[in-house]
Amino acid sequence: MRIARRQFIAQVISARALLGVLGGPAHAGSKSEAKGLPRCTAAREEPFTFAVVADPHCSEKAKPHIEQYGTGVDKFRACVHAMERLPQRERPDFVLVVGDIHVAAFKQVLKDVAIPVHAIAGNHESSPLLRKELRDMFPQDFKSDDREADYYSFVHKSVRFVGICDAGLGGEHVGQLCSENIMPRGQCEWIERELNQREARKIVFAHIPPDPLGQDRNSYMSRNDSRWFNDVVRRSGPEAMFFGHLHRETEEYLIGGTRCFNVRSCCWNFGNASLGFLLVQVVPDKLVIREIETGLYS
């Protein structure tokens, strides 16, 4: 997904139009009926908008060729200010921050953010202490079955959002769904249950993306985690998934009939890819995705 400089780009792409990119099924309109899963009954849908911000790296200093945008905190604030300048009808109900937050610095800026935020840990939040600090920052989230957890879900206007923890101990760049410090044990079983809950529309967010072909690659979930996760996604059919971690131009692809987005960082990117975030409008039968640019490399 490439941004035209200083413009919004709207992409309204149905899953059917993108089928075949990764060998998806011929009919993506009945995902809930695939492989015998029960059909979900949609509640009356109320349109809304949310934002996805990836890898703010809030504690980092200014970077070469983007010095004018300041620190990681400054660049995260630029995202929030861009949201606040939108017309009222387009402002997001909340922000998903998909990891690599830098907890101490993020905590300082969060108190000034009026828009509700839901976050998930990245590999920069991989230690038990940082995980605990992140959970404490968001006490309304990070619970599973009323227990403190590194993964969680919430429902907003009849859409279920599923936050997955796939950054294990030690901060390595390969993702995993089971780790000594991903608590509590049993996240895989929890993911399967969440993706089969009653809501007709489900959206997944996590830090490290799966490899779409289940290959062994750095900066993606491990080979076996990717293959297991991709199979669950193909069978359960969430509407969309959002990931960060890669620090490059945003890309969209399919796993089965599910739209997947690896979102550019708002702090720095390889290849001089511009800074920005996604604005996602949830309307009946589709998602309208806009990418908003917040900085350019010189």
C-alpha positions in Angstrom: 0.0 0.0 0.0 1.7 3.2 -1.1 0.7 6.7 0.0 0.4 9.6 -2.3 2.3 12.3 -0.4 0.3 14.5 1.9 -3.0 13.0 0.8 -5.4 10.4 2.2 -5.8 7.3 0.1 -9.0 5.3 0.5 -9.0 1.7 -0.3 -12.3 -0.1 -0.3 -11.3 -3.6 -1.4 -13.6 -6.6 -0.8 -12.1 -9.9 0.1 -13.5 -11.3 -3.1 -11.5 -8.9 -5.2 -8.3 -10.0 -3.6 -8.9 -13.8 -3.6 -6.1 -15.8 -5.2 -3.3 -13.5 -3.8 -2.4 -16.3 -1.5 -4.5 -19.1 -2.8 -7.7 -18.2 -0.8 -11.0 -20.0 -1.2 -13.2 -19.4 -4.3 -16.0 -18.2 -2.1 -15.1 -15.9 0.8 -18.6 -14.7 1.6 -19.6 -17.5 4.0 -16.5 -17.8 6.2 -18.6 -18.8 9.2 -19.9 -21.8 7.4 -16.4 -23.1 6.4 -15.5 -26.6 7.7 -18.7 -26.9 9.7 -18.4 -23.8 11.9 -21.8 -22.5 13.0 -23.1 -19.4 11.3 -22.9 -16.3 13.5 -25.9 -14.0 13.7 -24.9 -10.3 13.3 -26.4 -7.8 15.6 -27.6 -4.5 14.2 -24.5 -2.9 12.9 -23.5 0.7 14.0 -20.7 2.1 11.8 -17.6 3.4 13.6 -13.9 4.1 13.1 -10.8 3.0 14.8 -7.1 3.7 14.2 -4.1 1.3 14.1 -0.7 2.7 15.2 2.4 0.4 14.9 5.8 0.5 16.7 5.8 4.0 18.2 9.2 3.3 20.0 8.4 6.2 22.3 11.7 6.4 24.1 13.8 6.7 20.9 15.6 10.0 19.9 15.2 11.7 16.6 16.3 9.7 13.6 18.5 10.7 10.6 16.6 12.2 7.7 13.4 12.6 9.8 15.0 14.7 12.6 12.3 17.4 12.1 9.7 15.1 13.5 11.5 14.7 16.8 11.5 11.8 19.2 9.3 8.7 19.3 6.9 10.5 21.7 6.7 13.5 19.3 5.9 11.2 16.4 3.2 9.3 18.4 1.7 12.7 19.4 1.6 13.6 15.7 -0.6 10.6 15.0 -3.0 11.6 17.8 -3.1 15.2 16.6 -3.8 14.0 13.0 -6.8 12.0 14.4 -8.0 15.0 16.4 -8.0 17.2 13.2 -10.3 14.8 11.3 -13.9 15.8 10.8 -16.0 14.7 13.8 -17.7 11.9 11.9 -14.2 10.4 11.0 -12.5 10.5 14.3 -11.7 7.1 15.8 -13.5 5.7 18.7 -10.2 4.2 19.9 -6.7 3.4 18.9 -5.0 0.0 18.6 -1.3 0.2 19.3 0.3 -3.0 18.0 3.4 -3.3 20.1 6.9 -1.9 20.5 5.6 0.8 22.7 8.5 1.5 25.1 6.4 1.5 28.2 8.0 4.1 30.4 7.9 6.8 27.7 4.5 5.8 26.5 3.1 6.0 30.0 4.1 9.7 30.1 2.3 10.6 26.9 -0.7 8.4 27.4 -2.1 10.7 30.1 -2.5 13.5 27.5 -4.3 11.3 25.0 -8.1 11.7 25.1 -8.9 8.9 22.6 -9.2 5.5 24.3 -6.2 3.2 23.6 -5.9 -0.6 23.5 -2.4 -1.9 23.3 -0.5 -5.2 22.9 3.1 -6.1 23.8 5.9 -6.2 21.2 9.3 -7.7 21.4 10.5 -4.5 23.1 8.1 -5.4 25.9 9.3 -8.9 26.3 10.5 -9.0 29.9 8.3 -10.0 32.8 8.7 -6.6 34.4 7.7 -4.7 31.2 4.8 -7.0 30.6 3.6 -6.3 34.1 3.9 -2.6 33.6 2.0 -2.7 30.4 -0.8 -4.7 32.0 -1.0 -2.2 34.8 -1.3 0.7 32.4 -4.4 -0.9 30.9 -6.3 -2.6 33.7 -9.5 -2.6 31.7 -7.8 -4.9 29.2 -5.3 -7.7 29.7 -7.7 -10.1 31.3 -8.8 -13.6 30.3 -11.5 -15.3 32.2 -11.2 -12.6 34.9 -7.5 -13.4 35.3 -4.6 -11.1 34.5 -3.3 -12.1 31.0 -0.9 -10.9 28.3 -3.7 -11.4 25.7 -7.3 -10.2 25.8 -10.4 -9.3 23.8 -13.1 -6.7 23.9 -16.3 -6.0 22.0 -17.1 -2.7 20.5 -20.5 -2.1 18.8 -21.0 -5.8 18.1 -17.4 -6.3 16.7 -15.0 -8.6 18.7 -11.4 -7.4 18.8 -8.9 -10.1 19.7 -5.5 -9.0 21.0 -2.8 -11.7 20.7 0.6 -11.8 22.4 3.2 -13.3 20.1 6.4 -11.8 21.5 8.2 -14.2 23.8 11.0 -14.0 26.4 14.2 -12.3 25.3 13.0 -9.8 22.7 13.9 -11.9 19.6 12.3 -10.9 16.3 10.7 -14.3 15.6 7.2 -14.5 17.1 5.7 -17.3 19.1 2.4 -18.0 20.7 3.6 -20.0 23.7 6.5 -18.8 25.9 7.6 -19.0 29.5 6.4 -15.4 30.1 3.3 -15.3 28.0 0.7 -15.7 30.7 -1.4 -17.6 31.4 -0.6 -20.8 29.5 -3.2 -21.8 27.0 -3.2 -18.9 24.6 -3.7 -21.1 21.5 -6.9 -22.7 23.0 -8.0 -19.2 23.9 -7.5 -17.9 20.3 -9.6 -20.8 18.9 -12.4 -20.0 21.4 -12.3 -16.2 20.7 -12.5 -16.7 17.0 -15.6 -18.9 17.4 -17.5 -16.5 19.7 -21.0 -15.4 18.7 -20.1 -12.0 17.1 -20.3 -12.1 13.3 -17.4 -9.8 12.8 -14.0 -10.3 14.5 -10.7 -8.3 14.1 -7.4 -9.6 15.4 -4.4 -7.4 16.4 -0.9 -8.5 17.4 2.7 -7.4 17.0 4.5 -10.0 14.9 2.7 -11.2 11.7 2.5 -14.8 10.7 4.3 -15.8 7.6 1.5 -16.2 5.0 3.0 -19.3 3.5 4.1 -20.8 6.8 7.8 -20.5 6.0 10.8 -20.1 8.4 11.6 -16.4 8.2 13.0 -13.8 10.5 10.6 -11.1 11.8 7.5 -13.3 11.4 5.9 -15.9 13.7 8.0 -19.1 13.7 7.3 -21.7 11.0 5.1 -24.0 13.2 3.3 -21.1 14.9 2.6 -19.5 11.5 1.2 -22.8 10.1 -1.0 -23.5 13.1 -2.3 -19.9 13.2 -2.9 -19.6 9.5 -5.0 -22.8 9.7 -7.1 -21.5 12.5 -7.6 -18.2 10.6 -8.7 -20.1 7.5 -11.2 -22.2 9.4 -12.6 -19.4 11.6 -12.4 -16.5 9.2 -11.9 -13.2 11.1 -12.7 -10.2 9.0 -9.2 -8.6 9.3 -5.9 -8.8 11.2 -3.4 -6.0 11.9 0.3 -6.4 12.8 3.4 -4.2 13.1 7.0 -5.1 13.7 8.3 -5.0 10.1 9.0 -1.2 9.9 8.3 -1.0 6.2 5.6 0.3 3.8 2.2 -1.0 4.8 1.2 -4.1 2.9 -2.1 -6.0 2.5 -2.5 -9.7 1.8 -5.0 -12.5 2.4 -4.9 -15.6 4.6 -7.9 -17.5 3.4 -10.6 -14.9 3.1 -9.2 -12.7 5.9 -7.7 -9.3 5.0 -4.3 -8.9 6.7 -2.3 -5.7 7.2 1.4 -5.3 8.2 1.3 -1.7 9.2 4.1 0.8 8.8 5.7 2.3 11.9 4.9 5.8 13.0 8.5 6.2 14.3 10.9 5.0 11.6 10.9 2.6 8.6 13.3 0.8 6.3 13.7 2.0 2.8 12.7 5.5 3.6 9.1 4.5 3.8 7.0 7.4 5.1 5.6 7.5 8.7 1.9 7.1 9.4 -1.0 5.0 10.7 -4.2 3.4 9.5 -7.7 4.7 9.9 -10.3 1.9 9.6 -14.0 2.6 9.1 -16.3 -0.3 10.0 -19.4 -0.2 7.9 -21.9 -2.9 7.0 -20.3 -5.7 5.0 -16.8 -4.1 4.6 -13.9 -2.2 6.1 -12.8 1.1 4.5 -9.0 1.5 5.0 -7.3 4.9 4.8 -3.6 5.4 5.4 -2.7 8.7 7.0 0.8 10.0 6.5 2.6 11.8 9.4 6.2 12.2 8.1 8.4 11.9 5.1 12.2 11.1 4.8 14.4 13.8 3.4 
